[in-house]
Amino acid sequence: MLSDSPPERDLEWSENGIEGAWRFVQRLWRIVAADDAGDGEDLALRKLVHRTTAGVAAAIEGLQFNKAVALLYTLANAIEKAAPSRDRTEAARTMLLLASPMTPHLAEEAWAGMGEAGLIADVAWPVVDQALLVDDEVTIAVQVNGKLRDTLVLPKGMAREAVEAAALASDKVVKLLEGKTPRKVVVVPDRLVNLVA
C-alpha cells in the first residue's frame, strides 16, 4: 500500500548556494540600475539576447530551472562587458523579463525602477527573432603540423580556397612558416585548417 506522504529525502543544504543566489540577485539589480543608454548597436549582444530568450523559455518549459539561471549568468556577463548602446539597454530589460519567473519581487521592483509602466508580470514574454539564432560566422581552428596555432572567425560556408588563404595570411602562421610553402593543406569546411610544413 502506498503512503499519502511524500518519500523522505536527504537534502543537502549549503549556505554557499544561498550566497551565490544572493550575489546574482545583487548583480542583476546593479546591471539594471546602472544601465546607461547609448546610441550604438551591438549585434553580438543582440544575438545572445535572442539565444538566451529561446534557451530560458525551453528550460522553464522543461522544468530545468538551473539551466535557465545558467543562461542568465552568461547573459549577465555579456551585458557587464558591453559598451553602452541601445542593445545593452534592451538586453538588461530582457534579462529582467527572463529572470522574473524566478525572482518575481526583485523583477517588479527593478521594473518600476527602470521607469517602466505597469507590472512586469503583465508584460508579454520577449519574442525571439529566429534570424538572430542562425550563426553566420564560425570559428576556424588553424593548425600547423597538428598543433593549434591560431583561430579565425570567418563567414560560415566560405570557399575552401578563401579559408586556406585566410589561414596562410594569419600573422602567427606566417611567423611559424618563415616564408616556406606548406607541403600539404587540409581544410575541413567550417571547422579547421591543418597546414603540414
FIVEXZA-302521 format. One record per residue: chain; x, y, z of N, C-alpha, C in turn. Coordinates in nm, 2 decimals, padded with zeros to 4 digits. Layout:
<nodes>
+-------+--------+--------+--------+--------+--------+--------+--------+--------+--------+
| chain |   n_c1 |   n_c2 |   n_c3 |  ca_c1 |  ca_c2 |  ca_c3 |   c_c1 |   c_c2 |   c_c3 |
+-------+--------+--------+--------+--------+--------+--------+--------+--------+--------+
|     A |      X |      Y |      Z |      X |      Y |      Z |      X |      Y |      Z |
...
+-------+--------+--------+--------+--------+--------+--------+--------+--------+--------+
</nodes>
This chain:
<nodes>
+-------+--------+--------+--------+--------+--------+--------+--------+--------+--------+
| chain |   n_c1 |   n_c2 |   n_c3 |  ca_c1 |  ca_c2 |  ca_c3 |   c_c1 |   c_c2 |   c_c3 |
+-------+--------+--------+--------+--------+--------+--------+--------+--------+--------+
|     A |  00.08 | -00.12 |  00.00 |  00.00 |  00.00 |  00.00 |  00.09 |  00.12 |  00.00 |
|     A |  00.05 |  00.22 | -00.08 |  00.13 |  00.34 | -00.09 |  00.09 |  00.44 |  00.02 |
|     A |  00.19 |  00.51 |  00.06 |  00.17 |  00.61 |  00.17 |  00.12 |  00.74 |  00.10 |
|     A |  00.04 |  00.82 |  00.17 | -00.01 |  00.95 |  00.12 |  00.10 |  01.06 |  00.13 |
|     A |  00.20 |  01.04 |  00.22 |  00.30 |  01.14 |  00.24 |  00.41 |  01.12 |  00.14 |
|     A |  00.48 |  01.22 |  00.10 |  00.59 |  01.21 |  00.00 |  00.71 |  01.14 |  00.07 |
|     A |  00.79 |  01.07 | -00.01 |  00.90 |  01.00 |  00.04 |  01.00 |  01.10 |  00.10 |
|     A |  01.07 |  01.06 |  00.21 |  01.17 |  01.14 |  00.27 |  01.30 |  01.14 |  00.19 |
|     A |  01.36 |  01.25 |  00.18 |  01.48 |  01.26 |  00.10 |  01.59 |  01.33 |  00.19 |
|     A |  01.71 |  01.29 |  00.17 |  01.82 |  01.36 |  00.24 |  01.86 |  01.47 |  00.15 |
|     A |  01.83 |  01.59 |  00.19 |  01.86 |  01.71 |  00.11 |  01.99 |  01.77 |  00.16 |
|     A |  02.08 |  01.80 |  00.08 |  02.20 |  01.87 |  00.11 |  02.17 |  02.02 |  00.12 |
|     A |  02.20 |  02.09 |  00.22 |  02.17 |  02.23 |  00.24 |  02.31 |  02.30 |  00.25 |
|     A |  02.33 |  02.40 |  00.16 |  02.45 |  02.46 |  00.16 |  02.43 |  02.61 |  00.16 |
|     A |  02.50 |  02.68 |  00.26 |  02.50 |  02.83 |  00.26 |  02.56 |  02.89 |  00.14 |
|     A |  02.66 |  02.81 |  00.08 |  02.72 |  02.86 | -00.05 |  02.62 |  02.88 | -00.16 |
|     A |  02.52 |  02.79 | -00.17 |  02.42 |  02.81 | -00.27 |  02.34 |  02.94 | -00.25 |
|     A |  02.31 |  02.96 | -00.12 |  02.23 |  03.08 | -00.09 |  02.31 |  03.21 | -00.12 |
|     A |  02.44 |  03.20 | -00.08 |  02.53 |  03.32 | -00.11 |  02.54 |  03.34 | -00.26 |
|     A |  02.55 |  03.24 | -00.34 |  02.57 |  03.25 | -00.48 |  02.44 |  03.31 | -00.54 |
|     A |  02.32 |  03.27 | -00.49 |  02.20 |  03.32 | -00.54 |  02.19 |  03.47 | -00.50 |
|     A |  02.23 |  03.50 | -00.38 |  02.22 |  03.64 | -00.33 |  02.31 |  03.73 | -00.42 |
|     A |  02.43 |  03.68 | -00.45 |  02.53 |  03.76 | -00.53 |  02.47 |  03.79 | -00.67 |
|     A |  02.40 |  03.68 | -00.72 |  02.35 |  03.70 | -00.86 |  02.23 |  03.80 | -00.85 |
|     A |  02.15 |  03.80 | -00.75 |  02.04 |  03.89 | -00.74 |  02.09 |  04.03 | -00.73 |
|     A |  02.20 |  04.05 | -00.65 |  02.26 |  04.18 | -00.64 |  02.32 |  04.23 | -00.77 |
|     A |  02.38 |  04.14 | -00.84 |  02.44 |  04.17 | -00.97 |  02.33 |  04.21 | -01.07 |
|     A |  02.22 |  04.14 | -01.07 |  02.11 |  04.17 | -01.16 |  02.06 |  04.31 | -01.13 |
|     A |  02.05 |  04.34 | -01.00 |  02.00 |  04.47 | -00.96 |  02.09 |  04.58 | -01.01 |
|     A |  02.22 |  04.56 | -01.00 |  02.32 |  04.66 | -01.04 |  02.32 |  04.68 | -01.19 |
|     A |  02.31 |  04.57 | -01.27 |  02.30 |  04.58 | -01.41 |  02.19 |  04.67 | -01.46 |
|     A |  02.07 |  04.64 | -01.40 |  01.95 |  04.72 | -01.44 |  01.96 |  04.86 | -01.39 |
|     A |  02.00 |  04.88 | -01.27 |  02.01 |  05.02 | -01.21 |  02.12 |  05.10 | -01.27 |
|     A |  02.23 |  05.04 | -01.32 |  02.34 |  05.12 | -01.37 |  02.33 |  05.13 | -01.52 |
|     A |  02.23 |  05.09 | -01.58 |  02.23 |  05.08 | -01.73 |  02.23 |  05.23 | -01.79 |
|     A |  02.33 |  05.26 | -01.87 |  02.34 |  05.38 | -01.93 |  02.31 |  05.36 | -02.08 |
|     A |  02.20 |  05.43 | -02.13 |  02.16 |  05.42 | -02.26 |  02.27 |  05.48 | -02.36 |
|     A |  02.28 |  05.42 | -02.47 |  02.38 |  05.47 | -02.57 |  02.31 |  05.46 | -02.71 |
|     A |  02.37 |  05.52 | -02.81 |  02.31 |  05.52 | -02.94 |  02.37 |  05.41 | -03.03 |
|     A |  02.48 |  05.35 | -02.99 |  02.54 |  05.24 | -03.08 |  02.46 |  05.11 | -03.08 |
|     A |  02.51 |  05.02 | -03.16 |  02.45 |  04.89 | -03.17 |  02.55 |  04.78 | -03.13 |
|     A |  02.50 |  04.67 | -03.09 |  02.59 |  04.56 | -03.05 |  02.52 |  04.43 | -03.10 |
|     A |  02.55 |  04.39 | -03.23 |  02.48 |  04.28 | -03.29 |  02.51 |  04.15 | -03.21 |
|     A |  02.63 |  04.13 | -03.17 |  02.67 |  04.01 | -03.09 |  02.58 |  04.00 | -02.97 |
|     A |  02.57 |  04.11 | -02.89 |  02.48 |  04.11 | -02.77 |  02.34 |  04.08 | -02.81 |
|     A |  02.29 |  04.14 | -02.91 |  02.15 |  04.12 | -02.96 |  02.13 |  03.97 | -02.99 |
|     A |  02.22 |  03.91 | -03.06 |  02.21 |  03.77 | -03.09 |  02.21 |  03.68 | -02.96 |
|     A |  02.29 |  03.72 | -02.87 |  02.30 |  03.64 | -02.74 |  02.16 |  03.66 | -02.66 |
|     A |  02.11 |  03.78 | -02.67 |  01.98 |  03.80 | -02.60 |  01.87 |  03.71 | -02.66 |
|     A |  01.87 |  03.69 | -02.79 |  01.76 |  03.61 | -02.85 |  01.79 |  03.46 | -02.83 |
|     A |  01.92 |  03.42 | -02.83 |  01.95 |  03.28 | -02.79 |  01.92 |  03.25 | -02.65 |
|     A |  01.94 |  03.35 | -02.56 |  01.91 |  03.33 | -02.42 |  01.76 |  03.32 | -02.40 |
|     A |  01.69 |  03.41 | -02.47 |  01.54 |  03.41 | -02.46 |  01.49 |  03.27 | -02.50 |
|     A |  01.53 |  03.22 | -02.61 |  01.49 |  03.09 | -02.65 |  01.53 |  02.98 | -02.56 |
|     A |  01.65 |  02.99 | -02.51 |  01.70 |  02.88 | -02.41 |  01.63 |  02.89 | -02.28 |
|     A |  01.61 |  03.01 | -02.23 |  01.54 |  03.02 | -02.10 |  01.40 |  02.96 | -02.11 |
|     A |  01.33 |  03.00 | -02.22 |  01.19 |  02.95 | -02.24 |  01.19 |  02.80 | -02.24 |
|     A |  01.28 |  02.74 | -02.32 |  01.28 |  02.59 | -02.33 |  01.32 |  02.53 | -02.19 |
|     A |  01.41 |  02.59 | -02.12 |  01.45 |  02.54 | -01.99 |  01.33 |  02.55 | -01.89 |
|     A |  01.26 |  02.66 | -01.89 |  01.15 |  02.67 | -01.80 |  01.04 |  02.57 | -01.83 |
|     A |  01.01 |  02.55 | -01.96 |  00.91 |  02.46 | -02.01 |  00.95 |  02.32 | -01.97 |
|     A |  01.08 |  02.29 | -01.97 |  01.13 |  02.15 | -01.93 |  01.16 |  02.14 | -01.78 |
|     A |  01.12 |  02.24 | -01.70 |  01.14 |  02.24 | -01.56 |  01.29 |  02.23 | -01.53 |
|     A |  01.37 |  02.29 | -01.61 |  01.52 |  02.29 | -01.59 |  01.56 |  02.43 | -01.54 |
|     A |  01.53 |  02.46 | -01.42 |  01.55 |  02.60 | -01.37 |  01.70 |  02.63 | -01.35 |
|     A |  01.78 |  02.54 | -01.32 |  01.92 |  02.56 | -01.30 |  01.98 |  02.60 | -01.44 |
|     A |  01.93 |  02.53 | -01.54 |  01.98 |  02.57 | -01.68 |  01.94 |  02.71 | -01.72 |
|     A |  01.81 |  02.74 | -01.68 |  01.77 |  02.88 | -01.71 |  01.85 |  02.98 | -01.64 |
|     A |  01.88 |  02.96 | -01.52 |  01.97 |  03.05 | -01.44 |  02.11 |  03.06 | -01.50 |
|     A |  02.16 |  02.94 | -01.54 |  02.30 |  02.94 | -01.60 |  02.30 |  03.03 | -01.73 |
|     A |  02.19 |  03.02 | -01.81 |  02.19 |  03.11 | -01.93 |  02.18 |  03.25 | -01.89 |
|     A |  02.11 |  03.28 | -01.78 |  02.10 |  03.42 | -01.74 |  02.24 |  03.47 | -01.69 |
|     A |  02.32 |  03.38 | -01.62 |  02.45 |  03.42 | -01.58 |  02.54 |  03.46 | -01.70 |
|     A |  02.53 |  03.38 | -01.81 |  02.60 |  03.41 | -01.93 |  02.56 |  03.54 | -01.99 |
|     A |  02.43 |  03.57 | -01.99 |  02.39 |  03.70 | -02.04 |  02.43 |  03.81 | -01.96 |
|     A |  02.43 |  03.79 | -01.83 |  02.47 |  03.90 | -01.73 |  02.62 |  03.93 | -01.76 |
|     A |  02.70 |  03.83 | -01.78 |  02.84 |  03.85 | -01.81 |  02.86 |  03.94 | -01.93 |
|     A |  02.78 |  03.91 | -02.04 |  02.80 |  03.98 | -02.16 |  02.75 |  04.12 | -02.15 |
|     A |  02.64 |  04.14 | -02.07 |  02.59 |  04.28 | -02.05 |  02.69 |  04.36 | -01.98 |
|     A |  02.75 |  04.31 | -01.88 |  02.85 |  04.38 | -01.80 |  02.97 |  04.42 | -01.88 |
|     A |  03.01 |  04.34 | -01.98 |  03.12 |  04.37 | -02.06 |  03.09 |  04.46 | -02.18 |
|     A |  02.96 |  04.48 | -02.21 |  02.92 |  04.55 | -02.33 |  02.93 |  04.70 | -02.31 |
|     A |  02.96 |  04.77 | -02.41 |  02.96 |  04.92 | -02.40 |  02.82 |  04.97 | -02.40 |
|     A |  02.79 |  05.09 | -02.35 |  02.65 |  05.14 | -02.35 |  02.60 |  05.15 | -02.50 |
|     A |  02.48 |  05.10 | -02.52 |  02.42 |  05.10 | -02.65 |  02.27 |  05.07 | -02.63 |
|     A |  02.20 |  05.09 | -02.74 |  02.06 |  05.06 | -02.74 |  02.04 |  04.91 | -02.71 |
|     A |  02.13 |  04.83 | -02.77 |  02.12 |  04.68 | -02.75 |  02.15 |  04.64 | -02.61 |
|     A |  02.24 |  04.71 | -02.54 |  02.27 |  04.68 | -02.40 |  02.15 |  04.72 | -02.31 |
|     A |  02.09 |  04.83 | -02.34 |  01.97 |  04.87 | -02.26 |  01.86 |  04.76 | -02.28 |
|     A |  01.84 |  04.72 | -02.41 |  01.74 |  04.62 | -02.43 |  01.77 |  04.49 | -02.37 |
|     A |  01.90 |  04.45 | -02.37 |  01.95 |  04.33 | -02.31 |  01.92 |  04.33 | -02.16 |
|     A |  01.94 |  04.44 | -02.09 |  01.91 |  04.45 | -01.95 |  01.76 |  04.43 | -01.92 |
|     A |  01.68 |  04.50 | -02.00 |  01.54 |  04.49 | -01.99 |  01.49 |  04.35 | -02.01 |
|     A |  01.54 |  04.28 | -02.12 |  01.50 |  04.14 | -02.15 |  01.55 |  04.05 | -02.04 |
|     A |  01.67 |  04.07 | -01.99 |  01.72 |  03.98 | -01.88 |  01.63 |  03.99 | -01.76 |
|     A |  01.58 |  04.11 | -01.73 |  01.49 |  04.12 | -01.62 |  01.36 |  04.05 | -01.64 |
|     A |  01.31 |  04.05 | -01.77 |  01.18 |  03.98 | -01.80 |  01.21 |  03.83 | -01.79 |
|     A |  01.33 |  03.78 | -01.83 |  01.36 |  03.64 | -01.83 |  01.38 |  03.59 | -01.68 |
|     A |  01.43 |  03.68 | -01.60 |  01.45 |  03.64 | -01.46 |  01.33 |  03.65 | -01.38 |
|     A |  01.22 |  03.72 | -01.42 |  01.10 |  03.74 | -01.34 |  01.03 |  03.62 | -01.29 |
|     A |  01.03 |  03.50 | -01.37 |  00.96 |  03.39 | -01.31 |  01.04 |  03.33 | -01.19 |
|     A |  01.17 |  03.36 | -01.18 |  01.25 |  03.30 | -01.07 |  01.27 |  03.40 | -00.96 |
|     A |  01.26 |  03.53 | -00.99 |  01.28 |  03.64 | -00.89 |  01.17 |  03.74 | -00.91 |
|     A |  01.05 |  03.71 | -00.88 |  00.93 |  03.80 | -00.92 |  00.94 |  03.93 | -00.84 |
|     A |  00.97 |  03.93 | -00.71 |  00.97 |  04.05 | -00.64 |  01.08 |  04.15 | -00.68 |
|     A |  01.20 |  04.09 | -00.70 |  01.31 |  04.17 | -00.75 |  01.27 |  04.23 | -00.88 |
|     A |  01.22 |  04.15 | -00.97 |  01.19 |  04.19 | -01.11 |  01.08 |  04.31 | -01.10 |
|     A |  00.98 |  04.30 | -01.02 |  00.88 |  04.41 | -01.01 |  00.95 |  04.54 | -00.96 |
|     A |  01.03 |  04.53 | -00.86 |  01.10 |  04.65 | -00.81 |  01.19 |  04.71 | -00.91 |
|     A |  01.27 |  04.63 | -00.98 |  01.36 |  04.68 | -01.08 |  01.29 |  04.73 | -01.20 |
|     A |  01.18 |  04.67 | -01.24 |  01.09 |  04.71 | -01.35 |  01.04 |  04.86 | -01.32 |
|     A |  00.99 |  04.88 | -01.20 |  00.95 |  05.01 | -01.16 |  01.07 |  05.11 | -01.16 |
|     A |  01.18 |  05.06 | -01.11 |  01.30 |  05.15 | -01.10 |  01.35 |  05.19 | -01.24 |
|     A |  01.32 |  05.11 | -01.34 |  01.36 |  05.14 | -01.48 |  01.27 |  05.24 | -01.54 |
|     A |  01.16 |  05.27 | -01.47 |  01.06 |  05.37 | -01.52 |  00.96 |  05.30 | -01.62 |
|     A |  00.95 |  05.17 | -01.61 |  00.85 |  05.10 | -01.70 |  00.71 |  05.11 | -01.63 |
|     A |  00.61 |  05.12 | -01.72 |  00.48 |  05.13 | -01.67 |  00.42 |  04.99 | -01.64 |
|     A |  00.33 |  04.99 | -01.54 |  00.26 |  04.86 | -01.51 |  00.35 |  04.76 | -01.44 |
|     A |  00.30 |  04.64 | -01.43 |  00.37 |  04.53 | -01.37 |  00.44 |  04.45 | -01.47 |
|     A |  00.56 |  04.40 | -01.43 |  00.63 |  04.31 | -01.52 |  00.56 |  04.18 | -01.55 |
|     A |  00.48 |  04.14 | -01.45 |  00.40 |  04.01 | -01.46 |  00.30 |  04.02 | -01.58 |
|     A |  00.26 |  04.15 | -01.62 |  00.17 |  04.16 | -01.73 |  00.23 |  04.18 | -01.86 |
|     A |  00.37 |  04.19 | -01.86 |  00.44 |  04.21 | -01.99 |  00.45 |  04.07 | -02.06 |
|     A |  00.43 |  04.08 | -02.19 |  00.45 |  03.95 | -02.27 |  00.59 |  03.91 | -02.27 |
|     A |  00.61 |  03.78 | -02.28 |  00.74 |  03.72 | -02.29 |  00.81 |  03.77 | -02.42 |
|     A |  00.94 |  03.80 | -02.41 |  01.01 |  03.85 | -02.53 |  01.00 |  03.76 | -02.65 |
|     A |  00.98 |  03.82 | -02.77 |  00.97 |  03.74 | -02.89 |  01.11 |  03.72 | -02.95 |
|     A |  01.13 |  03.59 | -02.99 |  01.26 |  03.55 | -03.04 |  01.26 |  03.57 | -03.19 |
|     A |  01.37 |  03.65 | -03.24 |  01.39 |  03.67 | -03.38 |  01.47 |  03.55 | -03.43 |
|     A |  01.40 |  03.46 | -03.50 |  01.47 |  03.33 | -03.55 |  01.59 |  03.36 | -03.63 |
|     A |  01.59 |  03.47 | -03.71 |  01.71 |  03.50 | -03.79 |  01.83 |  03.53 | -03.71 |
|     A |  01.81 |  03.58 | -03.58 |  01.93 |  03.60 | -03.50 |  01.98 |  03.48 | -03.43 |
|     A |  01.91 |  03.37 | -03.44 |  01.96 |  03.24 | -03.38 |  02.05 |  03.17 | -03.48 |
|     A |  02.06 |  03.21 | -03.60 |  02.14 |  03.14 | -03.70 |  02.28 |  03.20 | -03.70 |
|     A |  02.38 |  03.12 | -03.68 |  02.52 |  03.17 | -03.68 |  02.56 |  03.19 | -03.83 |
|     A |  02.61 |  03.31 | -03.86 |  02.66 |  03.34 | -03.99 |  02.81 |  03.34 | -03.99 |
|     A |  02.87 |  03.32 | -03.87 |  03.01 |  03.32 | -03.86 |  03.05 |  03.19 | -03.79 |
|     A |  03.17 |  03.14 | -03.82 |  03.22 |  03.02 | -03.75 |  03.37 |  03.05 | -03.70 |
|     A |  03.41 |  02.98 | -03.60 |  03.55 |  02.99 | -03.56 |  03.62 |  02.87 | -03.62 |
|     A |  03.73 |  02.90 | -03.69 |  03.81 |  02.80 | -03.76 |  03.94 |  02.78 | -03.68 |
|     A |  03.97 |  02.66 | -03.65 |  04.10 |  02.63 | -03.58 |  04.20 |  02.62 | -03.69 |
|     A |  04.32 |  02.69 | -03.67 |  04.43 |  02.68 | -03.77 |  04.54 |  02.60 | -03.70 |
|     A |  04.58 |  02.49 | -03.76 |  04.68 |  02.40 | -03.70 |  04.80 |  02.40 | -03.80 |
|     A |  04.92 |  02.40 | -03.74 |  05.04 |  02.38 | -03.81 |  05.10 |  02.25 | -03.76 |
|     A |  05.12 |  02.15 | -03.85 |  05.17 |  02.02 | -03.81 |  05.09 |  01.96 | -03.69 |
|     A |  04.96 |  01.98 | -03.70 |  04.87 |  01.92 | -03.60 |  04.85 |  01.99 | -03.47 |
|     A |  04.93 |  02.10 | -03.45 |  04.92 |  02.18 | -03.33 |  04.84 |  02.31 | -03.35 |
|     A |  04.75 |  02.34 | -03.26 |  04.67 |  02.46 | -03.27 |  04.76 |  02.58 | -03.26 |
|     A |  04.75 |  02.67 | -03.36 |  04.84 |  02.79 | -03.36 |  04.76 |  02.92 | -03.37 |
|     A |  04.63 |  02.91 | -03.41 |  04.55 |  03.03 | -03.43 |  04.41 |  02.99 | -03.44 |
|     A |  04.32 |  03.09 | -03.42 |  04.18 |  03.07 | -03.46 |  04.13 |  03.19 | -03.54 |
|     A |  04.05 |  03.16 | -03.63 |  04.00 |  03.27 | -03.72 |  03.84 |  03.27 | -03.72 |
|     A |  03.78 |  03.38 | -03.71 |  03.64 |  03.39 | -03.72 |  03.61 |  03.44 | -03.87 |
|     A |  03.54 |  03.35 | -03.94 |  03.51 |  03.37 | -04.08 |  03.37 |  03.34 | -04.11 |
|     A |  03.32 |  03.40 | -04.22 |  03.18 |  03.37 | -04.26 |  03.16 |  03.22 | -04.28 |
|     A |  03.04 |  03.18 | -04.24 |  03.01 |  03.04 | -04.25 |  02.99 |  03.00 | -04.40 |
|     A |  03.04 |  02.88 | -04.43 |  03.03 |  02.83 | -04.57 |  03.13 |  02.89 | -04.67 |
|     A |  03.23 |  02.96 | -04.62 |  03.33 |  03.02 | -04.70 |  03.40 |  02.91 | -04.79 |
|     A |  03.44 |  02.95 | -04.91 |  03.50 |  02.86 | -05.00 |  03.64 |  02.81 | -04.95 |
|     A |  03.67 |  02.69 | -04.98 |  03.80 |  02.63 | -04.93 |  03.92 |  02.71 | -04.96 |
|     A |  03.93 |  02.76 | -05.08 |  04.04 |  02.84 | -05.12 |  04.05 |  02.97 | -05.04 |
|     A |  03.94 |  03.03 | -05.01 |  03.94 |  03.15 | -04.93 |  03.98 |  03.13 | -04.78 |
|     A |  03.93 |  03.01 | -04.73 |  03.97 |  02.97 | -04.59 |  04.12 |  02.95 | -04.58 |
|     A |  04.17 |  02.87 | -04.68 |  04.31 |  02.84 | -04.69 |  04.39 |  02.97 | -04.70 |
|     A |  04.35 |  03.07 | -04.78 |  04.42 |  03.19 | -04.79 |  04.42 |  03.27 | -04.66 |
|     A |  04.31 |  03.27 | -04.59 |  04.30 |  03.34 | -04.46 |  04.39 |  03.28 | -04.36 |
|     A |  04.40 |  03.15 | -04.36 |  04.49 |  03.08 | -04.27 |  04.63 |  03.11 | -04.30 |
|     A |  04.67 |  03.11 | -04.42 |  04.81 |  03.14 | -04.46 |  04.85 |  03.28 | -04.44 |
|     A |  04.75 |  03.37 | -04.43 |  04.77 |  03.51 | -04.41 |  04.78 |  03.55 | -04.26 |
|     A |  04.74 |  03.45 | -04.17 |  04.75 |  03.47 | -04.03 |  04.89 |  03.51 | -03.99 |
|     A |  04.90 |  03.61 | -03.91 |  05.03 |  03.66 | -03.86 |  05.11 |  03.54 | -03.79 |
|     A |  05.04 |  03.47 | -03.71 |  05.10 |  03.36 | -03.63 |  05.15 |  03.25 | -03.73 |
|     A |  05.07 |  03.22 | -03.83 |  05.11 |  03.12 | -03.93 |  05.23 |  03.17 | -04.01 |
|     A |  05.22 |  03.29 | -04.05 |  05.33 |  03.35 | -04.13 |  05.46 |  03.34 | -04.06 |
|     A |  05.46 |  03.37 | -03.93 |  05.58 |  03.37 | -03.85 |  05.63 |  03.22 | -03.83 |
|     A |  05.54 |  03.13 | -03.81 |  05.58 |  02.99 | -03.80 |  05.64 |  02.93 | -03.92 |
|     A |  05.58 |  02.96 | -04.04 |  05.62 |  02.90 | -04.16 |  05.75 |  02.97 | -04.22 |
|     A |  05.79 |  03.09 | -04.17 |  05.91 |  03.15 | -04.21 |  05.93 |  03.16 | -04.36 |
|     A |  05.83 |  03.19 | -04.43 |  05.83 |  03.21 | -04.57 |  05.82 |  03.08 | -04.65 |
|     A |  05.82 |  02.96 | -04.59 |  05.81 |  02.84 | -04.66 |  05.66 |  02.81 | -04.70 |
|     A |  05.65 |  02.74 | -04.81 |  05.51 |  02.70 | -04.85 |  05.48 |  02.56 | -04.79 |
|     A |  05.36 |  02.55 | -04.73 |  05.33 |  02.42 | -04.67 |  05.33 |  02.31 | -04.77 |
|     A |  05.37 |  02.19 | -04.73 |  05.37 |  02.07 | -04.82 |  05.22 |  02.02 | -04.85 |
|     A |  05.14 |  02.04 | -04.75 |  05.00 |  01.99 | -04.76 |  04.91 |  02.08 | -04.68 |
|     A |  04.79 |  02.11 | -04.74 |  04.69 |  02.19 | -04.66 |  04.56 |  02.11 | -04.66 |
|     A |  04.51 |  02.09 | -04.54 |  04.38 |  02.01 | -04.52 |  04.28 |  02.11 | -04.47 |
|     A |  04.17 |  02.13 | -04.54 |  04.07 |  02.22 | -04.50 |  03.94 |  02.14 | -04.47 |
|     A |  03.89 |  02.15 | -04.35 |  03.77 |  02.09 | -04.31 |  03.67 |  02.20 | -04.30 |
|     A |  03.57 |  02.21 | -04.39 |  03.48 |  02.33 | -04.40 |  03.42 |  02.36 | -04.27 |
|     A |  03.43 |  02.49 | -04.24 |  03.37 |  02.55 | -04.12 |  03.42 |  02.49 | -03.99 |
|     A |  03.54 |  02.42 | -03.99 |  03.59 |  02.37 | -03.87 |  03.74 |  02.40 | -03.85 |
|     A |  03.83 |  02.35 | -03.95 |  03.97 |  02.37 | -03.93 |  04.05 |  02.37 | -04.05 |
|     A |  04.17 |  02.42 | -04.04 |  04.27 |  02.42 | -04.15 |  04.40 |  02.36 | -04.08 |
|     A |  04.45 |  02.26 | -04.14 |  04.58 |  02.20 | -04.09 |  04.68 |  02.21 | -04.20 |
|     A |  04.79 |  02.28 | -04.17 |  04.90 |  02.31 | -04.26 |  05.01 |  02.21 | -04.22 |
|     A |  05.06 |  02.13 | -04.31 |  05.17 |  02.04 | -04.29 |  05.29 |  02.11 | -04.35 |
|     A |  05.39 |  02.15 | -04.26 |  05.51 |  02.23 | -04.31 |  05.62 |  02.13 | -04.35 |
+-------+--------+--------+--------+--------+--------+--------+--------+--------+--------+
</nodes>
